[in-house]
Amino acid sequence: MFKKLSIKVLLIALVILAAILIIIRVTENKDRTFRSKVLEFNVENITAIDVFDPVKQLFIRIERNPDDTWQVRSDDLVYSGDRDAVLNVLHMMNDMKTERIAATKREKWDAYKVSDSTGIKVLLYEGDKDIADLYVGKFSYKTDDPTKNLYQQGRTKMTSYVRVANEDNVYAINGIIRMNFTSGVNFFRNKELVGKDFAELSKVSFTLPEDSFILEKSGNRWYIDGQVTDSAKTEKYLRTLSRLRNSHFIDTVNLSAEIPVYNIIVEGGGFDSVALNACPADTVVRYYITSTFNPGTVFDGSKAKLFEKTFVGRSKFVISD
């Protein structure tokens, strides 16, 4: 009797062991389908990005030029691209680490805004080959202080949801992804007006309605008409000038026949001179500002005090008594 009982116990144990092995194998197979990183690619090899927002019905094409600059196309218009903005987005997409699988069924896609009609579709290309196809969905956040919102102080946990095309899984990742694509074409446009390092500058020529003068470097000092300028004031202005950026574009004006009333020419070692011009506008915009560094782009001079920061008189550099 004990012998029969022992055999029965052994058989039961073998069945249980077999079941455990099956569960382990199934679990291992599931683990293999779990992406630790949503995408993996070489940023330097990416030659183009397509972005389609189905809600806004907006298509954006971003292409790398042979000289490693970028151009942006949308609605049959072509703009100079913001290299830093494009590369930051590519690095962010390449660094997306999966925290968990938020959903595994198609029925959940709309809830996370990763379906064909709700997700922002992003394709990456290496030459003519698309190497990544992604739907960027919604993002959510949690804060350690429920009385504070996303933009207030406090530790905030931000989670984005994405889906790889031809897959059912919705992945939760840390950070905000969608906001980089919902800002439209302007997010990827070149926002720089001078684009040179402060240390490279050696001469700035001003032609203003009330005055004309040249700010020029000799040795370690800056001079106007042979008179040394206030070093702190001059450096502050030139640093501001060298990194001028503005995202307030005006695409509805044609300035080809306009004569600028303000002009600055920036010169230095190792780069072509950059001309900044200001043409009269209406009482709201005041001045349309253009730059030869960013051809074809017109900036709103009233936004972020762009005109005031750029076109200054010689009194700006005078040593105070």
C-alpha positions in Angstrom: 0.0 0.0 0.0 2.8 2.4 0.9 4.5 1.5 -2.3 1.5 2.3 -4.4 1.0 5.6 -2.4 4.7 6.5 -3.0 4.3 6.0 -6.7 1.2 8.1 -6.8 2.9 10.9 -4.9 5.9 10.7 -7.2 3.6 11.0 -10.3 1.8 14.0 -8.8 5.2 15.6 -8.1 6.3 15.0 -11.6 3.1 16.5 -13.0 3.6 19.6 -10.8 7.2 19.9 -11.8 6.3 19.6 -15.5 3.7 22.4 -15.0 6.3 24.6 -13.4 8.7 24.0 -16.3 6.0 25.0 -18.8 5.2 28.2 -16.8 8.9 29.1 -16.7 9.3 28.6 -20.5 6.2 30.7 -21.2 7.4 33.4 -18.9 10.8 33.4 -20.6 9.2 33.7 -24.0 7.2 36.7 -22.8 10.3 38.2 -21.4 12.0 37.9 -24.7 9.2 40.1 -26.3 9.6 42.8 -23.7 11.7 45.7 -25.1 14.1 47.1 -22.6 14.6 50.0 -25.0 11.8 51.0 -27.4 14.1 51.9 -30.2 17.8 51.3 -31.0 19.5 53.2 -33.8 22.6 55.3 -34.6 21.7 59.0 -34.4 24.5 59.9 -36.8 23.0 57.6 -39.5 19.5 59.2 -39.5 19.0 61.2 -42.7 15.3 62.0 -42.4 12.3 62.1 -40.1 8.7 62.1 -41.0 6.1 63.3 -38.4 2.4 63.1 -38.9 -0.2 64.5 -36.5 -3.6 62.9 -37.3 -5.5 65.3 -35.1 -4.1 68.5 -36.7 -3.7 66.7 -40.1 -0.1 68.1 -40.1 2.8 66.4 -41.9 6.4 67.5 -41.3 9.4 66.2 -43.2 12.9 66.9 -41.6 15.9 66.1 -43.8 19.7 66.2 -43.2 21.6 68.2 -45.7 25.0 67.1 -47.1 26.8 69.7 -44.9 25.1 68.2 -41.8 22.6 71.0 -41.4 18.9 70.2 -41.5 15.9 71.5 -43.4 12.2 71.3 -42.6 9.3 70.9 -45.1 5.7 71.4 -44.4 2.7 72.5 -46.6 5.0 72.9 -49.6 7.3 75.3 -47.7 10.9 74.8 -46.9 12.6 76.2 -43.8 16.1 76.1 -42.3 16.2 73.5 -39.5 17.3 73.8 -35.9 20.1 71.2 -35.7 20.1 71.1 -31.9 16.3 70.6 -31.7 16.4 67.8 -34.2 19.4 66.0 -32.6 17.9 66.4 -29.1 14.7 64.7 -30.3 16.7 61.9 -32.0 18.8 61.3 -28.8 15.6 61.3 -26.7 14.0 58.7 -28.9 17.1 56.6 -28.9 17.2 56.7 -25.1 13.6 55.6 -24.4 13.9 52.9 -21.8 10.8 50.8 -21.1 9.5 51.0 -17.6 6.6 48.6 -18.1 4.0 47.4 -20.7 0.9 49.5 -20.1 -1.4 47.5 -22.4 -1.2 44.5 -24.7 -4.5 44.8 -26.6 -5.7 47.0 -29.5 -8.8 48.0 -27.5 -6.5 50.0 -25.2 -4.7 52.0 -28.0 -7.1 55.0 -28.0 -6.9 55.3 -24.2 -3.2 55.9 -24.5 -3.5 57.8 -27.8 -1.3 55.4 -29.8 -3.8 54.4 -32.5 -3.6 55.4 -36.1 -6.1 58.2 -35.5 -4.8 59.5 -32.1 -1.0 58.7 -32.1 1.6 61.0 -33.6 3.4 58.8 -36.2 7.1 59.2 -36.4 9.3 57.5 -39.0 13.1 57.5 -39.0 15.1 56.9 -42.2 18.6 55.9 -43.1 18.8 56.8 -46.7 15.7 55.4 -48.4 15.1 52.8 -45.7 12.8 53.5 -42.8 14.4 51.9 -39.8 11.9 52.9 -37.1 8.1 53.4 -37.1 6.6 54.7 -33.9 3.3 56.0 -32.5 3.8 58.6 -29.8 0.9 58.8 -27.4 -0.2 60.8 -24.4 1.7 61.5 -21.3 0.7 61.6 -17.6 2.3 62.8 -14.4 2.2 62.2 -10.7 3.6 64.5 -8.1 4.6 63.9 -4.5 2.3 66.9 -3.6 -1.2 66.5 -5.0 -1.9 70.2 -4.5 0.7 71.2 -7.1 0.5 70.9 -10.8 3.0 69.8 -13.5 4.7 73.2 -13.6 5.0 73.9 -9.9 7.9 72.8 -7.6 8.0 69.3 -6.2 9.1 65.9 -7.4 7.1 65.0 -10.5 7.0 61.6 -12.2 6.2 62.0 -15.9 5.3 59.0 -18.1 4.8 58.8 -21.8 3.2 56.0 -23.8 4.4 54.8 -27.2 3.7 51.9 -29.5 6.0 50.4 -32.2 4.1 50.0 -35.5 2.9 46.4 -36.2 2.9 45.6 -32.5 0.1 45.5 -30.0 2.1 46.4 -26.9 1.9 49.9 -25.5 5.1 50.8 -23.6 5.3 53.2 -20.7 8.5 55.3 -20.6 9.9 58.0 -18.4 9.7 61.6 -19.7 7.6 63.7 -22.0 7.8 62.8 -25.7 4.6 64.0 -27.4 5.2 67.7 -26.6 8.2 67.7 -29.0 5.9 66.9 -31.9 2.7 68.9 -31.0 4.4 72.3 -31.3 4.3 72.0 -35.0 6.9 72.9 -37.6 8.2 75.9 -35.7 9.7 73.6 -33.0 12.2 72.3 -35.7 12.9 75.6 -37.4 16.2 77.4 -37.1 15.8 80.1 -34.4 19.3 81.6 -34.5 20.2 85.0 -35.9 24.0 85.1 -35.5 25.0 81.5 -34.5 28.6 82.4 -33.6 30.6 82.1 -30.5 31.3 85.3 -28.5 35.0 84.6 -28.6 35.0 84.6 -32.5 33.6 88.1 -32.8 36.0 91.0 -33.7 33.9 93.7 -35.3 30.3 94.9 -35.3 29.3 97.8 -37.6 26.1 99.7 -36.8 24.0 101.7 -39.3 21.1 103.3 -37.4 18.8 106.2 -38.5 20.4 108.5 -35.9 24.0 107.3 -36.0 26.6 105.0 -37.5 29.6 103.6 -35.7 31.9 100.6 -35.5 32.6 98.5 -32.5 36.0 96.8 -33.0 38.3 94.6 -31.0 42.0 95.4 -30.7 44.0 93.1 -28.4 41.7 92.3 -25.5 39.8 95.5 -25.6 36.9 96.9 -27.6 36.9 100.4 -29.1 34.5 102.9 -30.8 36.3 105.6 -32.8 39.5 105.0 -30.9 37.8 105.2 -27.5 37.9 102.2 -25.2 34.4 100.9 -24.3 33.1 99.6 -21.0 34.3 96.0 -21.0 31.4 94.6 -18.9 28.7 96.4 -20.9 30.3 95.4 -24.2 30.8 91.8 -23.3 27.2 91.5 -22.0 25.9 92.9 -25.3 28.1 90.8 -27.5 27.3 87.6 -25.7 23.6 88.4 -26.1 24.1 89.1 -29.8 26.1 85.9 -30.4 23.4 83.7 -29.0 20.3 85.5 -30.3 17.4 83.1 -30.7 13.7 83.7 -31.4 10.8 81.4 -32.2 8.3 84.1 -33.3 8.3 83.7 -37.1 6.3 85.8 -39.6 5.7 84.0 -42.8 3.1 86.3 -44.3 5.4 89.2 -45.5 7.6 89.7 -48.5 10.5 92.0 -47.7 12.4 91.7 -51.0 11.5 95.3 -52.0 11.9 96.8 -48.5 14.9 98.9 -47.5 16.0 98.3 -43.9 16.2 101.3 -41.5 18.5 99.5 -39.1 21.5 97.4 -40.1 24.2 95.5 -38.2 27.1 93.6 -39.7 28.9 91.1 -37.5 32.4 90.0 -38.4 35.0 87.7 -36.9 37.6 85.0 -37.6 36.6 81.9 -39.4 33.1 82.8 -40.6 31.3 84.8 -43.2 30.0 88.2 -42.0 26.4 88.1 -40.8 24.0 91.0 -41.6 21.0 91.8 -39.3 18.4 94.1 -40.7 15.2 95.7 -39.4 12.4 96.9 -41.6 9.4 98.9 -40.4 6.2 97.0 -39.6 2.9 97.8 -38.0 2.4 99.2 -34.6 2.2 95.8 -33.0 5.2 94.1 -34.5 7.1 97.4 -35.0 10.0 95.9 -36.9 10.5 92.8 -39.1 14.0 91.4 -38.4 16.0 89.3 -40.8 19.5 87.7 -40.7 21.7 86.4 -43.5 22.7 83.6 -41.2 19.1 82.4 -41.4 18.0 83.3 -44.9 14.3 83.4 -45.8 13.2 83.8 -42.2 11.4 86.9 -40.8 11.3 87.4 -37.1 8.8 89.5 -35.0 10.9 92.3 -33.5 8.4 92.9 -30.7 8.7 89.4 -29.2 11.1 88.8 -26.4 12.4 92.3 -26.9 14.4 91.1 -30.0 14.7 94.6 -31.6 15.8 96.2 -28.3 18.4 93.5 -27.6 19.9 93.8 -31.1 19.9 97.4 -32.4 21.5 99.6 -29.7 23.2 103.0 -29.8 26.8 103.8 -28.9 25.7 105.0 -25.5 25.2 101.3 -24.7 29.0 100.9 -24.6 30.2 104.1 -23.0 32.2 103.9 -19.7 30.1 105.4 -16.9 31.5 108.3 -15.0 
